[in-house]
Amino acid sequence: MTGTTPTPCGTIRASFNVSSGVCKLDVPAGTVGRVGIPKTEKNIEKIKVNGKKAWDGAFRPVSGIGGARQDSGFVYFTSIQPGTYTIDVTYSGSTPSYIKPQVIFPALCVGEDAKTSGNWGGVYGKDGYVLCNYFGNGKDKIILPTYISGVNYFMSGNGKPHNVVWTKGTNDTRALSPDADNGTWRIAAGLSTGNPAACRQSFTVTINVNGQHDYLVALYFADWDDKGRRLAVDMFDESTLCLIAPTRIVKDFRGGKYLIYSYNKSMRFRIYHVRGDNPVLSGIFFQSTKP
């Protein structure tokens, strides 16, 4: 590891090789410094500065260094005067291998479906659904199950996502069917952000649950006009606003794609722009997982 830092007195140069334990340091005139030697979770047996022992568990005076101390992670040399230093560190032991901590989320994204497209009947929405902006002017087609008390949208700026209607009266199966019979007279519509308008590149969908109830919610996205959209979805607990599922990236969804989540309380989704045109949402579908 090598680096330089410019100062009014000149450039400080330093390099350190943890494997060999060799550090080189150039301190310009007019400066006084402090250097931390990393222990890297090993033991430091001794440190030599310009060939002379400066540390063996306690400071041994050497030219150009005023003192030394240590903590759990470093040995620090203090009041370092201008000059050029070669520091040799003798380690013992070995650095433990890194164990990636396991992250456990209380909710799950249980699946992704790029096959069903707009034919959601018999697959999703057995308890209820929201067809976003299906009637235009912000009017959803909506049937909510008894355990859902409401669905609300919010976007910074004007408070609501934009409403988009791509086409009415289409037989294209990427458009959501108007009901569970998977009829062919369909409307391709949904919600979108104000991208590329500043600070309006995301919106939230809040799903309010009466108490607790085990259920699935499926979100439907369609890149209807083939704008190369790529969006991200975050899922939060509505009460704590803690992230409760890993962030999911949705891409390649010209033919329509569902993300299916499992939870038992009120939740909030944040849908935001990653690439291409503005992110969109066309449908929300509910199904109980209680026996």
Phi and psi restraints in degrees (value plus and minus 20) as a CYANA .aco file:
   2 THR   PHI    -152.8  -112.8
   2 THR   PSI     121.7   161.7
   3 GLY   PHI    -178.2  -138.2
   3 GLY   PSI     141.2   181.2
   4 THR   PHI    -152.6  -112.6
   4 THR   PSI     129.3   169.3
   5 THR   PHI    -154.7  -114.7
   5 THR   PSI      97.3   137.3
   6 PRO   PHI     -93.9   -53.9
   6 PRO   PSI     121.8   161.8
   7 THR   PHI    -156.1  -116.1
   7 THR   PSI     144.6   184.6
   8 PRO   PHI     -78.9   -38.9
   8 PRO   PSI     -41.6    -1.6
   9 CYS   PHI    -114.3   -74.3
   9 CYS   PSI     -25.3    14.7
  10 GLY   PHI     114.4   154.4
  10 GLY   PSI    -195.1  -155.1
  11 THR   PHI    -117.1   -77.1
  11 THR   PSI     109.9   149.9
  12 ILE   PHI    -108.4   -68.4
  12 ILE   PSI     109.7   149.7
  13 ARG   PHI    -141.7  -101.7
  13 ARG   PSI     116.1   156.1
  14 ALA   PHI    -168.1  -128.1
  14 ALA   PSI     126.9   166.9
  15 SER   PHI    -163.4  -123.4
  15 SER   PSI     129.9   169.9
  16 PHE   PHI    -169.7  -129.7
  16 PHE   PSI     110.9   150.9
  17 ASN   PHI    -132.9   -92.9
  17 ASN   PSI      87.3   127.3
  18 VAL   PHI     -84.5   -44.5
  18 VAL   PSI     -52.7   -12.7
  19 SER   PHI     -87.5   -47.5
  19 SER   PSI     -65.6   -25.6
  20 SER   PHI    -109.7   -69.7
  20 SER   PSI     -39.3     0.7
  21 GLY   PHI      57.0    97.0
  21 GLY   PSI      -1.4    38.6
  22 VAL   PHI    -123.1   -83.1
  22 VAL   PSI     106.8   146.8
  23 CYS   PHI    -142.5  -102.5
  23 CYS   PSI     118.0   158.0
  24 LYS   PHI    -142.2  -102.2
  24 LYS   PSI     119.3   159.3
  25 LEU   PHI    -162.7  -122.7
  25 LEU   PSI     110.3   150.3
  26 ASP   PHI    -136.2   -96.2
  26 ASP   PSI      98.8   138.8
  27 VAL   PHI    -131.5   -91.5
  27 VAL   PSI      98.0   138.0
  28 PRO   PHI     -92.5   -52.5
  28 PRO   PSI     138.2   178.2
  29 ALA   PHI     -79.3   -39.3
  29 ALA   PSI     123.4   163.4
  30 GLY   PHI      69.2   109.2
  30 GLY   PSI     -16.4    23.6
  31 THR   PHI    -142.3  -102.3
  31 THR   PSI     135.8   175.8
  32 VAL   PHI    -151.3  -111.3
  32 VAL   PSI     112.2   152.2
  33 GLY   PHI    -147.7  -107.7
  33 GLY   PSI     156.9   196.9
  34 ARG   PHI    -156.4  -116.4
  34 ARG   PSI     117.9   157.9
  35 VAL   PHI    -145.9  -105.9
  35 VAL   PSI     112.9   152.9
  36 GLY   PHI    -124.5   -84.5
  36 GLY   PSI     104.0   144.0
  37 ILE   PHI    -116.4   -76.4
  37 ILE   PSI      95.5   135.5
  38 PRO   PHI     -91.2   -51.2
  38 PRO   PSI     119.6   159.6
  39 LYS   PHI    -103.3   -63.3
  39 LYS   PSI     -39.1     0.9
  40 THR   PHI      28.3    68.3
  40 THR   PSI      18.8    58.8
  41 GLU   PHI      41.4    81.4
  41 GLU   PSI       3.2    43.2
  42 LYS   PHI    -136.0   -96.0
  42 LYS   PSI    -195.9  -155.9
  43 ASN   PHI    -120.9   -80.9
  43 ASN   PSI     118.3   158.3
  44 ILE   PHI    -116.8   -76.8
  44 ILE   PSI      92.4   132.4
  45 GLU   PHI     -97.8   -57.8
  45 GLU   PSI     -65.4   -25.4
  46 LYS   PHI    -180.2  -140.2
  46 LYS   PSI     139.9   179.9
  47 ILE   PHI    -155.1  -115.1
  47 ILE   PSI     110.1   150.1
  48 LYS   PHI    -128.0   -88.0
  48 LYS   PSI     119.7   159.7
  49 VAL   PHI    -138.3   -98.3
  49 VAL   PSI      98.3   138.3
  50 ASN   PHI      30.4    70.4
  50 ASN   PSI      22.4    62.4
  51 GLY   PHI      65.0   105.0
  51 GLY   PSI     -23.4    16.6
  52 LYS   PHI    -133.7   -93.7
  52 LYS   PSI     120.5   160.5
  53 LYS   PHI     -85.0   -45.0
  53 LYS   PSI     106.4   146.4
  54 ALA   PHI    -137.5   -97.5
  54 ALA   PSI     -34.6     5.4
  55 TRP   PHI    -176.5  -136.5
  55 TRP   PSI     112.7   152.7
  56 ASP   PHI    -165.1  -125.1
  56 ASP   PSI      18.4    58.4
  57 GLY   PHI      87.2   127.2
  57 GLY   PSI     -37.1     2.9
  58 ALA   PHI    -165.8  -125.8
  58 ALA   PSI     139.2   179.2
  59 PHE   PHI     -94.1   -54.1
  59 PHE   PSI     113.9   153.9
  60 ARG   PHI    -135.2   -95.2
  60 ARG   PSI      97.0   137.0
  61 PRO   PHI     -76.0   -36.0
  61 PRO   PSI     112.9   152.9
  62 VAL   PHI    -156.3  -116.3
  62 VAL   PSI     140.2   180.2
  63 SER   PHI     -83.6   -43.6
  63 SER   PSI     112.5   152.5
  64 GLY   PHI      72.2   112.2
  64 GLY   PSI     -26.9    13.1
  65 ILE   PHI    -144.1  -104.1
  65 ILE   PSI     109.6   149.6
  66 GLY   PHI    -104.9   -64.9
  66 GLY   PSI     -44.4    -4.4
  67 GLY   PHI    -199.6  -159.6
  67 GLY   PSI    -198.0  -158.0
  68 ALA   PHI    -176.6  -136.6
  68 ALA   PSI     133.8   173.8
  69 ARG   PHI    -173.5  -133.5
  69 ARG   PSI     153.0   193.0
  70 GLN   PHI    -161.7  -121.7
  70 GLN   PSI     139.7   179.7
  71 ASP   PHI    -154.9  -114.9
  71 ASP   PSI    -184.4  -144.4
  72 SER   PHI     -87.4   -47.4
  72 SER   PSI     -41.2    -1.2
  73 GLY   PHI    -132.7   -92.7
  73 GLY   PSI     -41.4    -1.4
  74 PHE   PHI    -164.2  -124.2
  74 PHE   PSI     137.1   177.1
  75 VAL   PHI    -125.6   -85.6
  75 VAL   PSI     107.2   147.2
  76 TYR   PHI    -128.5   -88.5
  76 TYR   PSI     109.1   149.1
  77 PHE   PHI    -118.6   -78.6
  77 PHE   PSI     111.8   151.8
  78 THR   PHI    -138.0   -98.0
  78 THR   PSI     144.3   184.3
  79 SER   PHI      30.5    70.5
  79 SER   PSI      30.0    70.0
  80 ILE   PHI     -99.4   -59.4
  80 ILE   PSI     103.8   143.8
  81 GLN   PHI    -105.0   -65.0
  81 GLN   PSI     143.8   183.8
  82 PRO   PHI     -76.3   -36.3
  82 PRO   PSI     123.7   163.7
  83 GLY   PHI     131.3   171.3
  83 GLY   PSI    -194.4  -154.4
  84 THR   PHI    -134.2   -94.2
  84 THR   PSI     111.1   151.1
  85 TYR   PHI    -149.7  -109.7
  85 TYR   PSI     119.2   159.2
  86 THR   PHI    -134.9   -94.9
  86 THR   PSI     102.4   142.4
  87 ILE   PHI    -135.5   -95.5
  87 ILE   PSI     102.7   142.7
  88 ASP   PHI    -130.1   -90.1
  88 ASP   PSI     102.5   142.5
  89 VAL   PHI    -129.5   -89.5
  89 VAL   PSI     109.8   149.8
  90 THR   PHI    -125.4   -85.4
  90 THR   PSI      95.0   135.0
  91 TYR   PHI    -119.7   -79.7
  91 TYR   PSI     137.2   177.2
  92 SER   PHI    -153.1  -113.1
  92 SER   PSI     136.2   176.2
  93 GLY   PHI      63.7   103.7
  93 GLY   PSI    -189.0  -149.0
  94 SER   PHI    -162.6  -122.6
  94 SER   PSI     129.4   169.4
  95 THR   PHI     -94.4   -54.4
  95 THR   PSI     106.5   146.5
  96 PRO   PHI     -80.0   -40.0
  96 PRO   PSI     126.5   166.5
  97 SER   PHI     -87.1   -47.1
  97 SER   PSI     129.4   169.4
  98 TYR   PHI     -97.0   -57.0
  98 TYR   PSI     109.0   149.0
  99 ILE   PHI    -129.9   -89.9
  99 ILE   PSI      93.2   133.2
 100 LYS   PHI     -86.0   -46.0
 100 LYS   PSI     104.5   144.5
 101 PRO   PHI     -87.3   -47.3
 101 PRO   PSI     124.3   164.3
 102 GLN   PHI    -102.2   -62.2
 102 GLN   PSI     108.1   148.1
 103 VAL   PHI    -121.7   -81.7
 103 VAL   PSI     102.6   142.6
 104 ILE   PHI    -130.8   -90.8
 104 ILE   PSI     100.7   140.7
 105 PHE   PHI    -120.6   -80.6
 105 PHE   PSI     122.4   162.4
 106 PRO   PHI     -93.8   -53.8
 106 PRO   PSI     -38.6     1.4
 107 ALA   PHI    -137.3   -97.3
 107 ALA   PSI     146.6   186.6
 108 LEU   PHI    -152.8  -112.8
 108 LEU   PSI     121.8   161.8
 109 CYS   PHI    -112.1   -72.1
 109 CYS   PSI      84.4   124.4
 110 VAL   PHI    -107.1   -67.1
 110 VAL   PSI     -28.0    12.0
 111 GLY   PHI    -199.7  -159.7
 111 GLY   PSI     145.6   185.6
 112 GLU   PHI    -154.6  -114.6
 112 GLU   PSI     112.9   152.9
 113 ASP   PHI    -150.5  -110.5
 113 ASP   PSI      94.0   134.0
 114 ALA   PHI    -129.7   -89.7
 114 ALA   PSI      -8.5    31.5
 115 LYS   PHI    -124.1   -84.1
 115 LYS   PSI     -57.3   -17.3
 116 THR   PHI     -87.5   -47.5
 116 THR   PSI     -52.7   -12.7
 117 SER   PHI      35.0    75.0
 117 SER   PSI    -159.3  -119.3
 118 GLY   PHI    -100.7   -60.7
 118 GLY   PSI     -20.6    19.4
 119 ASN   PHI    -107.7   -67.7
 119 ASN   PSI      46.0    86.0
 120 TRP   PHI     -96.5   -56.5
 120 TRP   PSI     -41.2    -1.2
 121 GLY   PHI     -79.5   -39.5
 121 GLY   PSI     111.7   151.7
 122 GLY   PHI      64.0   104.0
 122 GLY   PSI     -27.3    12.7
 123 VAL   PHI    -137.3   -97.3
 123 VAL   PSI     -69.6   -29.6
 124 TYR   PHI    -146.0  -106.0
 124 TYR   PSI     146.0   186.0
 125 GLY   PHI      50.3    90.3
 125 GLY   PSI       9.9    49.9
 126 LYS   PHI     -84.8   -44.8
 126 LYS   PSI     -47.4    -7.4
 127 ASP   PHI    -120.7   -80.7
 127 ASP   PSI     -43.0    -3.0
 128 GLY   PHI     147.7   187.7
 128 GLY   PSI     152.9   192.9
 129 TYR   PHI    -183.0  -143.0
 129 TYR   PSI     142.9   182.9
 130 VAL   PHI    -150.4  -110.4
 130 VAL   PSI      98.7   138.7
 131 LEU   PHI    -118.2   -78.2
 131 LEU   PSI      84.0   124.0
 132 CYS   PHI     -85.7   -45.7
 132 CYS   PSI     105.5   145.5
 133 ASN   PHI      36.2    76.2
 133 ASN   PSI      10.3    50.3
 134 TYR   PHI     -84.9   -44.9
 134 TYR   PSI     -50.0   -10.0
 135 PHE   PHI    -120.5   -80.5
 135 PHE   PSI     -13.7    26.3
 136 GLY   PHI      58.0    98.0
 136 GLY   PSI     147.4   187.4
 137 ASN   PHI      34.6    74.6
 137 ASN   PSI      13.2    53.2
 138 GLY   PHI      59.9    99.9
 138 GLY   PSI      -9.7    30.3
 139 LYS   PHI    -115.9   -75.9
 139 LYS   PSI      94.6   134.6
 140 ASP   PHI    -104.1   -64.1
 140 ASP   PSI     134.8   174.8
 141 LYS   PHI    -114.1   -74.1
 141 LYS   PSI      99.6   139.6
 142 ILE   PHI    -161.6  -121.6
 142 ILE   PSI     110.9   150.9
 143 ILE   PHI    -154.5  -114.5
 143 ILE   PSI      94.4   134.4
 144 LEU   PHI    -122.2   -82.2
 144 LEU   PSI     121.4   161.4
 145 PRO   PHI     -89.4   -49.4
 145 PRO   PSI     144.5   184.5
 146 THR   PHI     -84.7   -44.7
 146 THR   PSI     -45.2    -5.2
 147 TYR   PHI    -104.7   -64.7
 147 TYR   PSI     -25.3    14.7
 148 ILE   PHI    -126.4   -86.4
 148 ILE   PSI     101.9   141.9
 149 SER   PHI    -112.9   -72.9
 149 SER   PSI     -35.6     4.4
 150 GLY   PHI     155.9   195.9
 150 GLY   PSI     137.7   177.7
 151 VAL   PHI    -149.2  -109.2
 151 VAL   PSI     105.3   145.3
 152 ASN   PHI    -148.7  -108.7
 152 ASN   PSI     127.7   167.7
 153 TYR   PHI    -135.4   -95.4
 153 TYR   PSI     130.6   170.6
 154 PHE   PHI    -171.6  -131.6
 154 PHE   PSI     119.9   159.9
 155 MET   PHI    -160.5  -120.5
 155 MET   PSI     116.1   156.1
 156 SER   PHI     -81.3   -41.3
 156 SER   PSI     131.6   171.6
 157 GLY   PHI      88.6   128.6
 157 GLY   PSI    -106.7   -66.7
 158 ASN   PHI    -128.7   -88.7
 158 ASN   PSI     -17.2    22.8
 159 GLY   PHI      71.0   111.0
 159 GLY   PSI     -36.4     3.6
 160 LYS   PHI    -155.4  -115.4
 160 LYS   PSI     127.4   167.4
 161 PRO   PHI     -84.5   -44.5
 161 PRO   PSI     142.7   182.7
 162 HIS   PHI     -94.0   -54.0
 162 HIS   PSI     129.9   169.9
 163 ASN   PHI    -122.0   -82.0
 163 ASN   PSI     113.5   153.5
 164 VAL   PHI    -149.9  -109.9
 164 VAL   PSI     116.1   156.1
 165 VAL   PHI    -146.4  -106.4
 165 VAL   PSI      93.3   133.3
 166 TRP   PHI    -100.2   -60.2
 166 TRP   PSI     -65.4   -25.4
 167 THR   PHI    -180.6  -140.6
 167 THR   PSI     132.6   172.6
 168 LYS   PHI    -137.1   -97.1
 168 LYS   PSI     128.3   168.3
 169 GLY   PHI      47.2    87.2
 169 GLY   PSI      26.2    66.2
 170 THR   PHI    -127.6   -87.6
 170 THR   PSI     133.1   173.1
 171 ASN   PHI    -117.3   -77.3
 171 ASN   PSI     -19.5    20.5
 172 ASP   PHI     -84.0   -44.0
 172 ASP   PSI     100.4   140.4
 173 THR   PHI     -93.7   -53.7
 173 THR   PSI     -23.8    16.2
 174 ARG   PHI     -91.4   -51.4
 174 ARG   PSI     -49.0    -9.0
 175 ALA   PHI     -92.2   -52.2
 175 ALA   PSI     120.9   160.9
 176 LEU   PHI     -87.5   -47.5
 176 LEU   PSI     116.4   156.4
 177 SER   PHI     -85.7   -45.7
 177 SER   PSI     133.4   173.4
 178 PRO   PHI     -94.8   -54.8
 178 PRO   PSI     -33.7     6.3
 179 ASP   PHI    -179.4  -139.4
 179 ASP   PSI    -197.6  -157.6
 180 ALA   PHI     -92.3   -52.3
 180 ALA   PSI     -23.3    16.7
 181 ASP   PHI    -104.7   -64.7
 181 ASP   PSI     -22.6    17.4
 182 ASN   PHI      34.9    74.9
 182 ASN   PSI      26.0    66.0
 183 GLY   PHI     -84.8   -44.8
 183 GLY   PSI     146.4   186.4
 184 THR   PHI    -119.9   -79.9
 184 THR   PSI     -32.0     8.0
 185 TRP   PHI    -106.3   -66.3
 185 TRP   PSI      84.7   124.7
 186 ARG   PHI    -147.0  -107.0
 186 ARG   PSI     142.1   182.1
 187 ILE   PHI    -141.2  -101.2
 187 ILE   PSI     107.1   147.1
 188 ALA   PHI    -113.6   -73.6
 188 ALA   PSI      87.2   127.2
 189 ALA   PHI    -169.4  -129.4
 189 ALA   PSI     155.2   195.2
 190 GLY   PHI     148.7   188.7
 190 GLY   PSI    -185.0  -145.0
 191 LEU   PHI    -131.4   -91.4
 191 LEU   PSI     133.2   173.2
 192 SER   PHI    -168.3  -128.3
 192 SER   PSI     149.1   189.1
 193 THR   PHI    -111.9   -71.9
 193 THR   PSI    -198.5  -158.5
 194 GLY   PHI    -115.0   -75.0
 194 GLY   PSI      -6.3    33.7
 195 ASN   PHI     -70.7   -30.7
 195 ASN   PSI     113.9   153.9
 196 PRO   PHI    -113.2   -73.2
 196 PRO   PSI       2.2    42.2
 197 ALA   PHI     -82.7   -42.7
 197 ALA   PSI     113.1   153.1
 198 ALA   PHI     -80.2   -40.2
 198 ALA   PSI     119.2   159.2
 199 CYS   PHI      45.5    85.5
 199 CYS   PSI      -5.7    34.3
 200 ARG   PHI    -153.1  -113.1
 200 ARG   PSI      24.6    64.6
 201 GLN   PHI    -127.6   -87.6
 201 GLN   PSI      -6.3    33.7
 202 SER   PHI    -169.9  -129.9
 202 SER   PSI     137.7   177.7
 203 PHE   PHI    -163.2  -123.2
 203 PHE   PSI     141.9   181.9
 204 THR   PHI    -137.8   -97.8
 204 THR   PSI     132.2   172.2
 205 VAL   PHI    -145.1  -105.1
 205 VAL   PSI      96.5   136.5
 206 THR   PHI    -124.3   -84.3
 206 THR   PSI     107.2   147.2
 207 ILE   PHI    -133.1   -93.1
 207 ILE   PSI      94.0   134.0
 208 ASN   PHI    -115.4   -75.4
 208 ASN   PSI     106.7   146.7
 209 VAL   PHI    -129.6   -89.6
 209 VAL   PSI     120.7   160.7
 210 ASN   PHI     -96.4   -56.4
 210 ASN   PSI      83.7   123.7
 211 GLY   PHI      48.7    88.7
 211 GLY   PSI    -147.9  -107.9
 212 GLN   PHI    -145.6  -105.6
 212 GLN   PSI     121.1   161.1
 213 HIS   PHI    -179.3  -139.3
 213 HIS   PSI     107.1   147.1
 214 ASP   PHI     -95.2   -55.2
 214 ASP   PSI     103.0   143.0
 215 TYR   PHI    -174.4  -134.4
 215 TYR   PSI     142.9   182.9
 216 LEU   PHI    -127.5   -87.5
 216 LEU   PSI     123.6   163.6
 217 VAL   PHI    -149.2  -109.2
 217 VAL   PSI     110.4   150.4
 218 ALA   PHI    -133.4   -93.4
 218 ALA   PSI     108.6   148.6
 219 LEU   PHI    -122.0   -82.0
 219 LEU   PSI     114.9   154.9
 220 TYR   PHI    -132.9   -92.9
 220 TYR   PSI     108.8   148.8
 221 PHE   PHI    -143.7  -103.7
 221 PHE   PSI     120.5   160.5
 222 ALA   PHI    -160.8  -120.8
 222 ALA   PSI     103.4   143.4
 223 ASP   PHI    -105.7   -65.7
 223 ASP   PSI      50.2    90.2
 224 TRP   PHI     -77.3   -37.3
 224 TRP   PSI     -65.2   -25.2
 225 ASP   PHI    -114.8   -74.8
 225 ASP   PSI      -2.9    37.1
 226 ASP   PHI      35.0    75.0
 226 ASP   PSI      35.0    75.0
 227 LYS   PHI    -118.2   -78.2
 227 LYS   PSI      -6.0    34.0
 228 GLY   PHI      45.1    85.1
 228 GLY   PSI      14.4    54.4
 229 ARG   PHI     -84.8   -44.8
 229 ARG   PSI     124.5   164.5
 230 ARG   PHI    -160.8  -120.8
 230 ARG   PSI     106.7   146.7
 231 LEU   PHI    -153.1  -113.1
 231 LEU   PSI     147.0   187.0
 232 ALA   PHI    -144.7  -104.7
 232 ALA   PSI     130.4   170.4
 233 VAL   PHI    -148.2  -108.2
 233 VAL   PSI     102.6   142.6
 234 ASP   PHI    -127.2   -87.2
 234 ASP   PSI     126.9   166.9
 235 MET   PHI    -143.5  -103.5
 235 MET   PSI     106.5   146.5
 236 PHE   PHI    -143.4  -103.4
 236 PHE   PSI     131.5   171.5
 237 ASP   PHI     -92.5   -52.5
 237 ASP   PSI     111.2   151.2
 238 GLU   PHI     -86.7   -46.7
 238 GLU   PSI     -51.7   -11.7
 239 SER   PHI     -97.8   -57.8
 239 SER   PSI     -67.6   -27.6
 240 THR   PHI    -113.1   -73.1
 240 THR   PSI     -39.6     0.4
 241 LEU   PHI      39.1    79.1
 241 LEU   PSI       5.0    45.0
 242 CYS   PHI    -105.0   -65.0
 242 CYS   PSI     122.9   162.9
 243 LEU   PHI     -84.8   -44.8
 243 LEU   PSI     106.5   146.5
 244 ILE   PHI    -138.5   -98.5
 244 ILE   PSI     -17.8    22.2
 245 ALA   PHI    -172.3  -132.3
 245 ALA   PSI     132.4   172.4
 246 PRO   PHI     -81.6   -41.6
 246 PRO   PSI     126.7   166.7
 247 THR   PHI     -82.6   -42.6
 247 THR   PSI     114.8   154.8
 248 ARG   PHI    -134.8   -94.8
 248 ARG   PSI     116.9   156.9
 249 ILE   PHI    -117.8   -77.8
 249 ILE   PSI     111.0   151.0
 250 VAL   PHI    -130.2   -90.2
 250 VAL   PSI     101.4   141.4
 251 LYS   PHI    -163.0  -123.0
 251 LYS   PSI     147.5   187.5
 252 ASP   PHI      32.4    72.4
 252 ASP   PSI      33.9    73.9
 253 PHE   PHI    -141.1  -101.1
 253 PHE   PSI      14.8    54.8
 254 ARG   PHI     -79.5   -39.5
 254 ARG   PSI     -56.0   -16.0
 255 GLY   PHI    -104.4   -64.4
 255 GLY   PSI     -16.9    23.1
 256 GLY   PHI      73.9   113.9
 256 GLY   PSI     119.9   159.9
 257 LYS   PHI    -170.9  -130.9
 257 LYS   PSI     120.2   160.2
 258 TYR   PHI    -127.1   -87.1
 258 TYR   PSI     121.9   161.9
 259 LEU   PHI    -130.7   -90.7
 259 LEU   PSI     111.3   151.3
 260 ILE   PHI    -136.3   -96.3
 260 ILE   PSI     105.6   145.6
 261 TYR   PHI    -138.7   -98.7
 261 TYR   PSI     134.7   174.7
 262 SER   PHI    -144.0  -104.0
 262 SER   PSI     111.3   151.3
 263 TYR   PHI    -180.6  -140.6
 263 TYR   PSI     157.5   197.5
 264 ASN   PHI    -152.8  -112.8
 264 ASN   PSI     -13.5    26.5
 265 LYS   PHI    -158.1  -118.1
 265 LYS   PSI    -196.7  -156.7
 266 SER   PHI     -83.5   -43.5
 266 SER   PSI     123.8   163.8
 267 MET   PHI    -158.2  -118.2
 267 MET   PSI     144.2   184.2
 268 ARG   PHI    -156.3  -116.3
 268 ARG   PSI     109.9   149.9
 269 PHE   PHI    -122.1   -82.1
 269 PHE   PSI     118.3   158.3
 270 ARG   PHI    -133.1   -93.1
 270 ARG   PSI     104.5   144.5
 271 ILE   PHI    -135.8   -95.8
 271 ILE   PSI     102.5   142.5
 272 TYR   PHI    -162.8  -122.8
 272 TYR   PSI     139.9   179.9
 273 HIS   PHI     -91.5   -51.5
 273 HIS   PSI     117.0   157.0
 274 VAL   PHI    -139.5   -99.5
 274 VAL   PSI     -67.7   -27.7
 275 ARG   PHI    -178.6  -138.6
 275 ARG   PSI     139.0   179.0
 276 GLY   PHI      56.4    96.4
 276 GLY   PSI    -172.4  -132.4
 277 ASP   PHI     -97.4   -57.4
 277 ASP   PSI    -197.2  -157.2
 278 ASN   PHI     -84.5   -44.5
 278 ASN   PSI     126.9   166.9
 279 PRO   PHI     -87.9   -47.9
 279 PRO   PSI     132.8   172.8
 280 VAL   PHI    -156.9  -116.9
 280 VAL   PSI     137.8   177.8
 281 LEU   PHI    -161.6  -121.6
 281 LEU   PSI     110.0   150.0
 282 SER   PHI    -132.2   -92.2
 282 SER   PSI     -44.1    -4.1
 283 GLY   PHI    -178.4  -138.4
 283 GLY   PSI     134.2   174.2
 284 ILE   PHI    -154.6  -114.6
 284 ILE   PSI     109.4   149.4
 285 PHE   PHI    -151.2  -111.2
 285 PHE   PSI     120.5   160.5
 286 PHE   PHI    -140.0  -100.0
 286 PHE   PSI     124.1   164.1
 287 GLN   PHI    -174.2  -134.2
 287 GLN   PSI     107.2   147.2
 288 SER   PHI     -90.7   -50.7
 288 SER   PSI     124.9   164.9
 289 THR   PHI    -129.8   -89.8
 289 THR   PSI     -12.7    27.3
 290 LYS   PHI     -93.6   -53.6
 290 LYS   PSI     122.5   162.5
